Amino acid sequence: MTTVLERIRRRYETTDKKCPDCGYVDEKGNWESRTDGKQLVYRHVCPSCDATREHTFNLK
């Protein structure tokens, strides 16, 4: 069974692959996640141009 957090990361890894800065399509789509207990951040660094994208969720 997968957690909600794993499902969200998988969604980004399968649907958000194209870098908005350079257009590179990252087929591996390695999104990292971290939390401090108050926020959950999903982060991706483009392997082509090093542009960073983040999606942040506030936890309550």
C-alpha positions, 0 to 999 in steps of 0.5 A: 500500500502506498501513502498519499505522499508517495502518490503525490511524488509519483504523480509529479514524476509521471506528469511533470517531466518537462522543464519550463526553462529549457524544455528538456524532458526528464524521463526519470523525473526524479522529484525529491521530497522533504518536510519539516512537519509544517510544510511538505516540499517536492523539488526537482532539479533539471539535469540539463540546465539546473533549473529548480522547481518546487511544489509546497504544501502547508500541513495543518 
